[in-house]
């Protein structure tokens, strides 16, 4: 398990960011989707939690096989998806990710928003429970972004909003900007597979950081498009974009359910329960054993039974040798094939 806390500041208020976040997520998902890959919205409904009160529940399927590194594509089926379940009780949200192919993989994100520049070191006092975590500040203006995502119009060092007059963001802007808010995200990544755990968890955190950086850059770069929207208007925008996105990735008709009425308590489960994700039971082709491979003979065709009368000391010696030989063979197999071992 790898735990990190991300802090992303924005030249907005917490209330402004609520509209901007919904607008950005919908538009960004549509931009990043293509035929057969992207974000399919399964559910987007009001939900009431006994502790946090009224909120919104969303469930999405993220299809992204071609975006995986080559070493991951070698063992992952071409058709698989990540399930995202989110419970939004703004300014507090919970998000969970699980994978249709990897049942031991999960991401858990707790988010809180405050009107400050990321100076609250105890915002997750209850959730941390004395766990150590690495704190990572994400600078939407000056952190390096992957080249394939760079757009000059979204470069916040040069962008200035016409409607709010905010920008250009100069070096050290978090110390002088007003208004300013911070999105605090406590991210837990688990991939409990021996031999791959550290590599995968570090890779996933890098992807998460890139997504957070790009998404928040876009939320401010598009501020003039959403700053005048009401909550009802941004929800209407969500519906329109979600239907278009589902059709774009090849879902006909759109597999989407957006309701204005509260669902029954049995319809949705809260974040405390484990998400139910279909599992792919077929092994990837690269791991299948060829059917025409000749069977290796591990024993002679005929057995010669020992003489009934044997020396007991000789039997003890043979047994010890057999045990030592088996141990050496087992050790050699495991050390040379670490990725085939199921767990730590």
Secondary structure, DSSP 8 states (H G I E B T S, - for coil): -EEEEEEEEESS-HHHHHHHHHHHHHHHHHHH-BTTBEEEEEEEEEEEETTTEEEEEEEEEEE-GGGS-HHHHTTS-SS--EEEEEEEETTEEEEEEEESS-TTEEEEEEEEEESSSS--TTTTHHHHTT---EEEEE-TTTS---GGG--GGG-TTT-B-TTT--B---TTHHHH-SS-EEEEEEEEEEE--TTTHHHHHHHHHHHHHHHHHHHHHHHHHTHHHHTT--HHHHHHHHHHHHHHHHHHTT-SS----EESS---TTT---TTS--------S--GGG---TT------S-SS-----SS--HHHHHHHHHHHHHHHHHHHHHHHHH-GGG----
